[in-house]
Amino acid sequence: MELKRKTSNRLFTGMVLGIVLGVVFGKVLGPAPGKVWERLLARTSGAGEGARMVDKVIDGDTIEIDGGERVRYIGVDAPELGEPLYEEARDFQEKVVLGAYVRIETCKEEPRDGYKRTLAFVHKGNVDVGEQLLRYGYARTLFMGRCGRAVAGRYRKIERGAFLVGLGVWSLQDTRQVDHTDAGRYIGCLMSVTGKVVNVHEGPKAFHLNFGKNYRTDFTAVLFRKDLSRLVEEGLHPVTGYEGRFVKVTGILKEYKGPQIIVESADQLTLTPRTH
């Protein structure tokens, strides 16, 4: 009986001591700061240390995070207000990031643009939100500065996937495939150019797949030697084997001694059945 009384007294004393210490430390230290709770919540959401909450979606490629800081996504360009699919791109953003914790990977070389917006890649968990915009056709690629160039290959490959099936902004582009004779009309556009490779020229820095006899005016697909081993690993056929074959080349049309597309990924160059 005496042992039970002593045990009970110890428990009671411990409870009282705990309450007193709680009150004392509560007065000295005060309640846990809100930022501490925010960090804990961010960790449990999978966003990780340094996560920020998205308070507002401005449009398809710009958000506002806690504290009023505006963040412009690197490498993507969504429709502007008044342009087709503006609302769809903004709504997609709201579903994905609004009210969520995200990780902001700022561009160190160019941290802000001319509008004082932070330039960054935005990640929700392990997902690059910019990639998702491209994947579903809610944005096109737009590369500015060193940070944009660093992801150009990956972003363009994702963009081509949406382009080839006509998703989002690409559904608005009636012509996505043209004959090589019309390629010059679409400089600056992402297009698929079809035709027969007349000859393959082996230069010191690049292979040129010429689709006409005059390389200064006719369409050419360019493959740089420095990329060749990687392209072969990706499944590219031997370059010289394209001579006399009908192919489809997909990419951004550029003007350099005639229209050309630079092949940076094996999926850009595919064999096609003879069409004419």
C-alpha positions, 0 to 999 in steps of 0.5 A: 500500500505504501509503495502505491502511495509513493508511486502515485506521489511521484507521478503527480509530482512529475505532472506538476513539474511538467506543467510548470516547465511548460509554462516557464519555457512557453513564456521565455521562448514564446510559441513556435514561429510560423516559419518553423511550422511552414518548413515542417509542413513543406517537408511532409508534403515532399517539397523539401527544405527551402520550399515556398508556397504558391500564393497566386498563378499569374499565367501559364509561365509565371507564379507568385510565391509567398512574400509577393515574389514573382517567378518566371519559368525558365525555358518555356513560353505560355500563351499571353492574355488574349491569345488562344489557350491562355486560360487553359494554360493558366488553369493547368498551372492552378491545378498543379501548383496553386496553394502547393509547396514548390522548390525554386531553382533560381538561375544564378547567371541571370537571377531576374528578368527585365520585369524584376521577376525571379527566373527559375525552374520550379519543381513540385516534388520530383516534377519539373512543372515547366516540363509538364507545360511542354508535355501537354502543349500548354507552352512552347520552348523559349531559351534565354541565357545560359540556364535555358541552354542547359535544358534545351535538349531535354525540353525540346524533345518533350516539346516535339512529342506534343507537337507531333500529336498536335496537343495544346498550342500545336493543335492550332497550327494547321500545317505541321508537316511540309515538303522540303521545297516549302521549308523556307516559308517556315523559318523560326517554326517547329516543323516536320520537313519531308523529302528525299536526301539527294546526297550526304556531305561530310564536312570537318565539323558536321554532316549535311543531308542535302535535299536538293542540288543547291545547298545554298537554297535547298533544305538541309539537315545538319548533324554535328560530329560532336553529337554523332556518337550520342545520336548513334547510341540513341538509335540513329542509323549510319549517317551515310545510309540516309543518301537516297532515302525518304526521311522526315526531319523534325525541329526548329527551322533556321536560315543559314545558306538556305533553310536547315534543321539541326538534328540534336536527338535521334528522334528528329530524323526518321525514315518514311515511305516514299510519298511522291 
